[in-house]
Amino acid sequence: METDQVLENIILELRRGVLVLAVLSQLEQEQYGYSLIKLLGEQGLEIDQGTLYPLLRRLEGQGLLESRWRVEESRPRRYYVISKAGQQVLVQLKEEWRQLTALLGRLL
């Protein structure tokens, strides 16, 4: 495998590893899938639908998100928001993130 491909795969793994933290952090207010993709993209984190929607369903299944269907502009959309349990997990993930970045800062 070429070095460029190896690097690209490693970068994708790193990005996947932070998606849960990124998604939970943006769902204090209700968002539907496409609006969340846009919101994350505007902040520099690109995520495609094929990655986001399974992640949202998994987080909801774990009790970290809640969702409900709403019809706006004659089109049903599923809106997601962080749950109480998700808020507690987010606090812990943020602390873990701070510790990891401090550690990596020392290592690098």
C-alpha positions in Angstrom: 0.0 0.0 0.0 1.3 3.4 -0.9 2.4 5.8 1.9 -0.2 8.4 0.8 -3.0 5.8 1.1 -1.8 4.7 4.5 -1.7 8.3 5.7 -5.2 9.0 4.3 -6.5 5.9 6.1 -4.9 6.9 9.4 -6.4 10.5 9.1 -9.8 9.0 8.4 -9.5 6.8 11.5 -8.6 9.8 13.6 -11.6 11.8 12.3 -14.0 8.9 12.9 -12.7 8.7 16.5 -13.9 12.2 17.2 -17.3 12.1 15.4 -19.3 11.1 18.5 -17.9 14.0 20.5 -18.4 16.4 17.6 -22.0 15.3 17.0 -23.1 15.3 20.6 -21.6 18.7 21.1 -23.8 20.1 18.3 -27.1 18.7 19.4 -27.9 20.9 22.4 -30.5 22.3 20.0 -32.5 20.1 17.7 -31.1 19.4 14.3 -32.1 17.1 11.4 -29.4 15.2 9.6 -28.7 17.6 6.7 -28.7 20.6 9.0 -26.2 18.8 11.2 -24.0 18.0 8.2 -24.0 21.7 7.2 -23.3 22.8 10.7 -20.3 20.5 11.1 -19.1 21.4 7.6 -19.2 25.1 8.3 -17.0 24.5 11.3 -14.5 22.4 9.2 -15.6 18.9 9.9 -16.9 17.2 6.8 -19.1 14.2 7.3 -21.1 12.4 4.7 -24.7 11.0 5.0 -23.5 7.4 4.9 -21.5 8.0 8.1 -23.8 10.4 9.9 -27.2 8.7 9.8 -25.9 5.3 11.1 -24.1 7.2 13.9 -27.2 9.1 14.8 -29.2 5.8 15.0 -26.5 4.2 17.1 -26.3 7.1 19.5 -30.1 7.1 19.8 -30.1 3.3 20.4 -27.5 3.9 23.2 -29.9 6.5 24.8 -27.5 9.4 24.1 -29.9 11.1 21.6 -33.7 11.5 21.3 -35.5 12.1 18.1 -38.9 13.0 16.8 -40.4 13.4 13.4 -41.7 16.8 12.3 -43.3 17.9 9.1 -42.0 21.2 7.8 -42.5 22.5 4.2 -44.6 19.4 3.6 -41.6 17.2 4.1 -41.1 14.9 7.2 -37.8 15.3 8.9 -36.3 13.5 11.9 -34.9 15.9 14.4 -32.3 14.8 17.0 -31.4 16.4 20.3 -29.0 15.2 23.0 -30.7 13.4 25.9 -30.0 13.7 29.6 -27.7 10.7 29.5 -26.0 12.1 26.4 -25.3 15.4 28.3 -23.7 13.4 31.1 -21.6 11.4 28.6 -20.6 14.6 26.8 -19.3 16.2 29.9 -17.1 13.1 30.5 -16.0 12.9 26.8 -15.0 16.6 26.9 -12.8 16.0 30.0 -11.3 12.9 28.3 -10.6 15.0 25.2 -8.9 17.7 27.2 -6.7 15.2 29.0 -5.8 13.4 25.7 -5.0 16.7 23.9 -2.8 17.8 26.9 -1.0 14.5 26.8 -0.5 14.6 23.0 0.7 18.2 23.3 3.4 17.0 25.7 4.3 14.0 23.4 4.4 16.0 20.2 
